[in-house]
Amino acid sequence: MKKQLKAALAIGAAGAILIGGSGTLATWTNNGTVSNSTITSGVLTLGPCANGSWYSQIYVNSPVNPNPQVYIPNISTYRLRPGFNYTYYCDSLVKVTGGRIKANVTVDKSKLTGGLTTSSLALRTYALDASGNVLYDSSAPVPNTGTVTQTLNNTNLTVQILFTIAPDDSASAGATLSTQNLTIDIQQLPLTAVP
């Protein structure tokens, strides 16, 4: 009986060693804390184009016009006339946060409506940064001439609409121009891989 008991204990002990040593049933656990971390995405927005104002300027058939621009106090009662350039300005606040964000800005002149869109001379649209750098020029072969980056954060982009009614123009009489559908649009450019 003692021999059988000893044999049974020896077999049980050997089984326990095998089970414990095999690694299949033993489990080891531990944990650590993760440091508190918050991530934030970048921002790319444009505000409404505000403080709109119109100006007139005596037309000169030259790349450089020495004549001053004259403010038009009330464009709704003002009547355009031949021999003048007309320019509209408004400002849009841009918010750009994110070191890798680059974007193009567009002022699509095809959204302007009215007879002056076809009868006037050289209708064109621009977008400029606060330093006067041209970011968009509708008359250029490649209209996007500059990009919006974080350096322009919290500054105004200036939209310009320019057109001329030539001195000998007769087709523009009674014609209108509406800026109601014109928008300033901004679109992020694709990111480039960082090595």
C-alpha positions as CSV (number, residue, x, y, z in Angstrom):
1,M,0.0,0.0,0.0
2,K,2.8,2.4,0.9
3,K,4.6,1.5,-2.4
4,Q,1.4,2.3,-4.4
5,L,0.9,5.6,-2.5
6,K,4.5,6.6,-3.2
7,A,4.2,5.7,-6.8
8,A,1.0,7.7,-7.1
9,L,2.6,10.7,-5.5
10,A,5.6,10.5,-7.8
11,I,3.4,10.3,-10.9
12,G,1.4,13.3,-9.6
13,A,4.5,15.3,-8.9
14,A,6.0,14.5,-12.3
15,G,2.7,15.6,-14.0
16,A,2.7,18.9,-12.1
17,I,6.3,19.6,-13.2
18,L,5.4,18.8,-16.8
19,I,2.3,20.9,-16.8
20,G,4.0,23.9,-15.1
21,G,7.1,23.7,-17.2
22,S,5.4,23.4,-20.6
23,G,4.4,27.0,-20.7
24,T,1.0,26.2,-22.2
25,L,-1.0,26.6,-19.1
26,A,1.1,29.1,-17.1
27,T,0.0,32.8,-17.6
28,W,2.0,35.8,-16.7
29,T,0.3,39.3,-16.7
30,N,1.4,42.8,-15.9
31,N,0.4,46.3,-16.8
32,G,1.8,49.8,-17.3
33,T,0.3,53.2,-17.5
34,V,-0.1,55.2,-20.8
35,S,1.0,58.8,-20.6
36,N,-1.8,61.3,-21.2
37,S,-1.7,62.6,-24.7
38,T,-4.0,64.7,-26.9
39,I,-3.8,65.2,-30.7
40,T,-5.4,68.0,-32.6
41,S,-6.0,68.2,-36.3
42,G,-5.1,71.3,-38.4
43,V,-7.5,74.0,-39.5
44,L,-8.1,75.5,-43.0
45,T,-11.0,77.9,-43.2
46,L,-12.1,81.1,-45.0
47,G,-14.4,83.7,-43.6
48,P,-17.0,85.6,-45.6
49,C,-15.6,88.2,-48.0
50,A,-16.5,91.4,-46.1
51,N,-16.0,95.1,-46.4
52,G,-16.7,95.1,-50.2
53,S,-16.1,98.3,-52.0
54,W,-16.0,99.6,-55.6
55,Y,-13.5,102.0,-57.2
56,S,-13.3,103.7,-60.6
57,Q,-10.2,104.7,-62.5
58,I,-9.7,106.5,-65.8
59,Y,-8.7,104.0,-68.5
60,V,-5.3,104.1,-70.0
61,N,-4.2,101.7,-72.7
62,S,-1.0,100.8,-71.0
63,P,0.3,98.2,-68.5
64,V,0.9,101.0,-66.0
65,N,-2.0,103.4,-65.1
66,P,-0.9,106.7,-63.4
67,N,-4.5,107.6,-62.6
68,P,-5.7,107.2,-59.0
69,Q,-8.6,104.9,-58.1
70,V,-11.6,106.8,-56.8
71,Y,-14.0,105.3,-54.2
72,I,-17.6,104.8,-55.3
73,P,-19.7,105.4,-52.2
74,N,-22.9,103.7,-53.5
75,I,-22.5,101.3,-56.3
76,S,-26.3,100.7,-56.5
77,T,-27.0,104.2,-57.7
78,Y,-23.7,104.7,-59.6
79,R,-23.8,104.4,-63.4
80,L,-20.8,102.9,-65.1
81,R,-19.5,104.8,-68.2
82,P,-17.0,104.1,-71.0
83,G,-13.4,105.0,-70.6
84,F,-13.0,103.7,-67.0
85,N,-11.6,100.7,-65.2
86,Y,-13.7,99.3,-62.3
87,T,-12.4,97.3,-59.4
88,Y,-14.2,95.6,-56.5
89,Y,-12.3,94.6,-53.3
90,C,-13.4,92.5,-50.4
91,D,-11.4,90.7,-47.6
92,S,-11.7,87.2,-46.3
93,L,-10.1,86.1,-43.1
94,V,-8.1,82.9,-43.5
95,K,-7.3,80.4,-40.7
96,V,-4.5,77.9,-41.3
97,T,-2.9,75.9,-38.6
98,G,-0.8,72.9,-39.4
99,G,2.8,73.1,-40.6
100,R,2.3,70.8,-43.6
101,I,-0.9,72.4,-44.9
102,K,-0.7,74.0,-48.3
103,A,-3.8,75.1,-50.2
104,N,-4.8,76.8,-53.4
105,V,-7.3,79.7,-53.4
106,T,-9.7,80.3,-56.4
107,V,-12.0,83.2,-57.4
108,D,-13.8,81.7,-60.3
109,K,-14.9,84.6,-62.6
110,S,-17.3,82.2,-64.5
111,K,-19.6,82.6,-61.4
112,L,-20.1,86.3,-62.2
113,T,-23.3,87.0,-64.1
114,G,-24.7,89.8,-66.3
115,G,-24.0,91.4,-69.6
116,L,-20.7,93.0,-68.5
117,T,-19.1,89.5,-68.2
118,T,-18.9,89.3,-72.0
119,S,-19.1,92.9,-73.2
120,S,-16.5,94.5,-70.9
121,L,-12.8,94.4,-71.6
122,A,-10.5,92.0,-69.8
123,L,-12.8,90.9,-66.9
124,R,-10.5,89.2,-64.4
125,T,-10.4,88.1,-60.8
126,Y,-7.5,88.0,-58.3
127,A,-6.8,86.8,-54.7
128,L,-3.9,88.5,-52.9
129,D,-2.4,87.9,-49.4
130,A,-2.0,90.7,-46.9
131,S,1.5,91.5,-48.3
132,G,0.1,92.0,-51.8
133,N,1.4,88.7,-53.2
134,V,-0.9,87.3,-55.9
135,L,-2.2,83.9,-55.0
136,Y,-4.7,83.6,-57.9
137,D,-4.9,85.4,-61.2
138,S,-7.7,84.3,-63.6
139,S,-5.9,85.8,-66.6
140,A,-2.7,83.8,-66.0
141,P,-2.0,80.6,-68.0
142,V,-1.8,78.8,-64.6
143,P,-4.2,80.8,-62.3
144,N,-2.9,79.5,-59.0
145,T,0.3,81.6,-58.7
146,G,0.9,81.1,-54.9
147,T,-0.2,78.8,-52.1
148,V,-1.8,79.4,-48.7
149,T,0.3,78.1,-45.8
150,Q,0.4,78.5,-42.0
151,T,2.3,81.8,-42.4
152,L,-0.9,83.4,-43.5
153,N,-2.9,82.3,-40.5
154,N,-5.3,84.9,-39.1
155,T,-4.7,87.4,-42.0
156,N,-7.0,88.7,-44.7
157,L,-7.0,87.5,-48.3
158,T,-8.2,90.2,-50.6
159,V,-10.4,89.4,-53.6
160,Q,-10.4,91.7,-56.6
161,I,-12.7,91.9,-59.6
162,L,-11.4,94.1,-62.4
163,F,-12.9,95.1,-65.7
164,T,-12.7,97.9,-68.2
165,I,-15.4,99.6,-70.3
166,A,-13.3,100.9,-73.2
167,P,-13.8,104.5,-74.4
168,D,-15.4,103.3,-77.7
169,D,-17.6,100.6,-76.1
170,S,-21.2,100.7,-77.2
171,A,-22.1,97.1,-76.3
172,S,-22.0,97.7,-72.5
173,A,-24.8,100.3,-72.4
174,G,-27.4,99.2,-69.8
175,A,-25.5,96.0,-69.0
176,T,-25.1,94.7,-65.5
177,L,-22.6,92.7,-63.4
178,S,-23.7,90.6,-60.4
179,T,-21.2,89.3,-57.8
180,Q,-24.0,87.4,-56.0
181,N,-22.7,83.9,-56.9
182,L,-19.0,84.7,-56.8
183,T,-17.2,82.8,-54.1
184,I,-13.6,82.6,-52.8
185,D,-12.7,78.9,-52.5
186,I,-9.8,77.2,-50.8
187,Q,-8.7,73.6,-51.3
188,Q,-5.9,71.8,-49.6
189,L,-3.2,70.4,-51.8
190,P,-2.2,66.7,-51.4
191,L,0.5,66.1,-48.8
192,T,3.9,65.0,-49.9
193,A,5.6,62.1,-48.2
194,V,8.1,62.9,-45.5
195,P,11.3,60.7,-45.6
